[in-house]
Amino acid sequence: MIQRTSKLNRDTNETQISIEINIDGQGDSKIKTGNGMFDHLLSQISRHGLIDIHLSAKGDIEVGWHHLVEDVGILFGRALKDAVGEAKGITRTAHSYVPLDESLALSVVDFGGRGYSEIDAKLTDSDLGGLSGSLITHFLESISREGGFNLHVIIIS
């Protein structure tokens, strides 16, 4: 069986990031971004998506989290696209309803080669470890655009 993996680096004036993923993994993760909430978000993508993710990211966080979070999204999207390759044998579209306490979310993906997203998450900044809700939305948009897939996320309640 062909391993669908990717290993990429991104070095800019603002960030230094390395990522290794295996989209046929077990959901194992080793993630270090410097932000516990962001690490948690990425580890949940790994765990529930059964994607092995090893990610290390450093950046100019003294000016805020925007550069680091955006660049992680860019590189993660590119790694997904690289690992999927020609997309032979994948299920192109899928959706999932995800309940979490008082919230219910719907996530829909179409891995058809066009990066586009609609995120209706209504995220507040209440307890996101220094990340704004709009930055998490921007992270999801960056993954979708760079990964070449449609992503629709709706927080239903």
N, C-alpha and C positions, 0 to 999 in steps of 0.2 A: 504494500500500500504506500502510495506517495504521501510523504509528510507535508502538510500544508502549514508551513512556517515562514516567518520573516524575522530578520534582524536588521534594524536600521538605527542610524544616529542622526542627530540634528544639532549642529553647533552654530549659534548666531552670536551677535554682540550681546544679546540678552539672556540666552539659555544654552545649556549643554544637556542633551537628553539622549539616552540610549534605550531601546526597547527590543525585546525578543518576545514573539508570540507563537503559539501553536494553536490554531483554531480547531484542531482535533484533540485537544487536551483534556485534562481532568478538572480544570478550574483551579489549578495551583497558581499562586501569585507571590511575587516578591516585589513590592512596590515602595519606593521612597521618593517622595516629592518635597518633603518638608512641611506639608500640610496634612494633618491627620484626617480631616474630613474628606479631602481629595483622595488620599490613599484609600480610605474606606469606600468611596464611590467606585474607584477603579477596581478594588478587590471584589466588590459585589458584581461588577460586570464580568470579571473573571469567573467567579464562583457560579453564578447563575447562567452564564453563557457557555460554561465548560471550555473556556479559553485559558490556556496557560499564558500568563503575562509576567514578564520580568522587566521592570522599568525603573530607571534611575534618572532623576531630573534635578537640575540645579539651575538657579537663575537669579535675576535681579529683584528678588522679592521685597527688598527694602522700598521699592516704589509701588508695591502692590503685587497681586497674584496674576494679573492679566497676561503678561508675556508668558509666564510658565504654563498656565492652564491652557491658553490658546495653542502654544507650541506642542504641548503634550497631545492635544486634540488633533493637530495637524499630523504629527508623526504616527499616532495610533491609527488614524484613518488610512494613512499611506501603508502602514504595516498590514492592516486588514486587506486592503486591495491587493497588495503584493502576495499575501498568503493565499487568497482566494484564486489568484491567477486567472486562468481562462474560465473559471466558474463551472467547469464540467462536473456534473453529479451533485450540485448543490440544490437545495430547495430555494428557489429564487425569492419567494415571498413568504412571510410568516407574521404572526401577531401573538401577543400575549396580554392578558389581563393580569395585573399584579396588585393584590390587596396588601396594604400595610397599615395596620391599626385603623385609623379614621380615614385613610386615603385609598382610592382606587385609581390605578393608572392603566392606560392602554398604550401599548407600543407596537407599531407596525413597521415592518422593514420590507423593502423591495430592492434586492441586490441586482438591479438591472443595468448598472454602468453609468447612471446619471446621479450625481450628488445633489440632493435637494432635501430640505427639512422643513417641517412645520412643528414647532414646539409650543404647546399651550399648557405650560406647567404651572403658571401662577405661583412661582416660587417666591417666597419672601426671604429676607435676610436674617431671620430670627435666630437660627442656631446652625449656621453653616461653616463654622470654623474659620471665620474671616473671609469666606468666599461670598460673593453676592449671588443672588438667584439668577440675575442676568448673565453672570459669568458662567454659571453651570449650563445655562441655555446656549451660550456662545460655544462652549466646549462641545456640546452635542452637535451643534451646527457644523463645527470644524471637522469632527469625525465623519459626518455624513458627506460633506463636500469633498474632502480629500479621499474618502473611501469609495466614492462613486456609487453610493446607494441612497435611496430615498428613506427617510426616517420621519415618522409621524409619532409624536408623543402627546397624549392628552391626559391631564389629571382630571378625572371625571368627578370625583368628590374628595 
